[in-house]
Structures are given as structure tokens and as C-alpha cells.
Amino acid sequence: MSHTPTPHPATGTRAAQKEQSRRALLDAALTLLEHQNLSSLGVREVTREAGLSPAGFYRHFRDLDELGVTLVTESLRSLHLMIEKIMAEQGEPEQLIERTVAVIARHVREHRAHIRFLARERHGGVQPVREAIAAEFTAFTEETAAALALQPESAGWSRGDLLMLAGLYVEQTVGTAAAFLEAPVGSRAAEQRIAARARDQLRLISIGRRHWSTANG
């Protein structure tokens, strides 16, 4: 009778310590990136913030570009879940708009560091990070277009038009998240102004969608 080998306790401990160190570096970078771009960040800054040695950094990442791309993946995972939740909502257009804006506001409150990183680095100076963000946004747009294609309102729409509409929704979502991020923390009045504008912009997209196929018929 064969038995599955039991991992040595030390192996599990080393793996946990390695993951803890990696997490510390990512968290340290996010903290430092609150006030600066990735291109201005140094390995020593990150390791000092994380409480590790510079040599320890290179056991996890080849360079800061690789750390940045890892942060992109992590940040966009949460953004992806937000967009999926929005696309899964059901109801009347006005209800959907209200819930969409509420989902975005809540997401920013829960993931401020990640949203700030994406907003700053999307057009920043580190090319691999910029390219990783662009690739993910392209994927978001394609997934959103596929979801829109299943809706009755999209009957007869071309793939190109669906991608254009999806791009509008994705950009609106990201733009609204960035606006909430820039609002003074705890300012209900500022959040209400941003939410009202976001709802109007979504209404405009919704109205345009209803008339687009007719206009192009």
C-alpha cells in the first residue's frame, strides 16, 4: 500500500516565510507608491519599508519592473471582480446605474492603494507595467463586449460596435473610480457630486446605446 509523503514541517515553514517576505515587499511598494511613481522608486526604499535586506528583494523579484507587473495583476484582480459584479446586475436601467455607481464607490473604499497604483501607472514611465495594464484593459473590454452581446438590447450589433460600447463602459468605470479616489477622504458632499456626475454619464451612454442601432440602420 502506497502512502503520500508527509511534507517536512520545516518545508512548510520556509514556504510560509517566503510568502510573508514577498507580501511584505508588495505591501511596502504600495505604501510608497501612494506619493510617488514606480519609476522613481528604489529597491533600497522598498526593502527598508518592508524590513528586509536588499538581497532579500532579489529572491522574489528580478527587478522593480517585475514587482510592478505583479502589482498590476493583483490590482486588476480586484477590478475584474468589480466589473464582473456590475455586468451581472439585473434590473431596470435606472436601478442598474444606481447600483453600478454604488459598487464603484465601495470598491474604491476597500481597495484605495490598488486603484491609486493603477491610475498613476496606467500612463506612467515604466513600460512593462504600462503594457501589462493596457493588456488587461483590452481583456476587460473584450469580456464586457461578450457579456453585452448576450443582452437583448444588443441584437443586431456588430462586434466592432459592441467593443466600442464595452470600451465606453470600462473607461467610465475606471474614470469614476479614479474620481472617487481623488475625493477628500470622508467628504460626503464630494462623493455625492462624483456619484451624480457618474450617473449622468452612464445615462448618456445608455440613451446612446438604445438609439445607436437605429441611427446606423
N, C-alpha and C positions, 0 to 999 in steps of 0.2 A: 504494500500500500504506500503510495507516494504522499509526501507532505509538502505543503508550500512553506518555503523557508521563512522564518520569522525575522524581520529586519532587526539588526542590532540597535539597541536604544541610542547608541552614540550617533548612528547614521541619521536617525530622525531628528536628534538634537541639532546636528550640524546643518541639516536642511532647513530647520526652523530658524536657526540663527542667520543663515544666508538670506532667507526671505525677509527676515526682520531688518537686516542691513540694507537690502535692496529697497524695502519700503521706506526706510529712514531717508535714503538718498532722494527718492521721488518726492517725499513729503517736504524735504528741505528745499528742493528745487522749486516746488510750487510756492512755498513761503517766500523765497527770494524773488520769484518772478511776479510777485504782487506789485513790485515797484520798479521792475526793470525788464528788458528783453532778454531772451535766451542768448543772443549774440554778445551781450555784454557780461554774461555770467562766466565765472571761472570755476574750475574743478575744486580748487582750494576753498573757495567760498562755500560750495555745496557740502564738501566733506566737513568743514568746520561747523556748519549749521547742523549737520547730521550727527556730529560727534564721532566721526570716523577719520581714518588717515587717508591721505590722497591715494596711497597704494590700494586701499580698500575699494576705492571707486572703480578701478580698472578690473576688479574681479567680477564686476556686474555689468559694466558698460564700456564699450570701446572708446567712446568719447562723449562729449555733451550733446552732439547731434543725435546719437543713438538714444540717450536718455530722453531727449526732446521728442523723438518719434514714439518712444514708449508712452510718454505722457499724452501724446495725441491719441493713441489707441485707447488709453484709459479714459481720457476726457470725452472722446466721441462715443464710447460705450454708453455712458450715461445720457448723452444727447440722443443717441439712437433709440434708447428706451423711451425717451420723451416723445420723439416723433412717432414711434410706433403707437404709443398711447393715444396721441392726438388722432392719428389715422383710424384707430379702432373705435373712436367715439361715434355714437349713433344719436340721431335726433333731428329736430328742426334746425335750419341754418343758423338762426339767432342763438339757439341754445348751444350749438357746436362752437360758435365764435366765442361765447362767454366762457365755456369750459376750456377751450384752447388757450385763451389768454391766462386763465387761472392756472392751468398746467405749467405754462412757461414761467409765470411768476414764482410758483412753488419750486420749480426745478432750479431756478437761479438762487433762491434762498438756500437750497440744500447743496448746491454744487458751485458756489461762488468762485472758488480757486480754479476749477477746471474751465468754467466759462470764461473767466478773465484770461487764462492762458490761451485759449483758442482765439478769442477776439484780438489779442495782441499779436499772436504769432501767425495768424492767417495771412497777413500781408507783411510779415517781418523779414528779417535779413538772413535767416538760416534756411537755406534752400531745401534740404531733405525734410525738414519739418513742414515747411510751406507746401511742398509737393505731397506729403502724406495727408495734410489737411484737405488739399484740393481733391485728392483721390477719394477720400472718404465722403466729401460733399457730393462728388459726382455719383458715388454709390447711393447716397441718401436720395438724390434726385431720381435716380432710376427706380429705386424701391418705391418711392412715393408715386411715381408715374404708374407703376404696376398696380398699386393699390387704387389709384384714381380710375384706372381703366375698368375696374370691377364695378364701379358705381354707375347706376342708370343714367345719371346726367352726362356721362362720357360716351354715350352711344354715338358711334359715327366719327369719333375724334381720331385723328391720325396720331401716330406715335410721336411725331415731332411736336404737335400741339400739346400732347399730354406731358412731354418732357418740359416744354415751356411753362405750362401751368404748375407742374411739380416744382420747377426751379423757383417760381414766384413764391410758392408756399414755404419752401425750405429757407429761402432768403428772408422772408418775412418772419419766420420763426426765429432764426438766428439774430436778425436785426432787433427784434423785440427783446430777446434775451439779453443782448448787449445793452439795450436801453435801460432795462431793469437793473443791470449790473452797475451802470453809471449813476443811478439814482442815489441820493443820500440815504445811508442805511437808517431805517426806521422812519423815513419820511412818507407817511401815508398819502399826503397830498401829491407828492411827486409820482408815486406808484399809480395813483388813480389817473393822473394825466397821461402817463405812458400807456396804461391799460385802455383808456378811452381812445387814444390815437391808434393803438394796435387793433382795436375792434373795428374802427372806421376803415382801416386799411384792408382788413380781412373782408369786410362787407364789400368794398370796392372790387376786390378780386372775385368774390362770389358773384356779384352782379355781372361782371365782365364774363365770367365763365358761362353764365346762363345764356348770354347773347352771342357768344363767340361763334358757335357752330352755325347760327342763323346768319350772322354777318358774313361768314365765309362760304355760305351755301351757294 
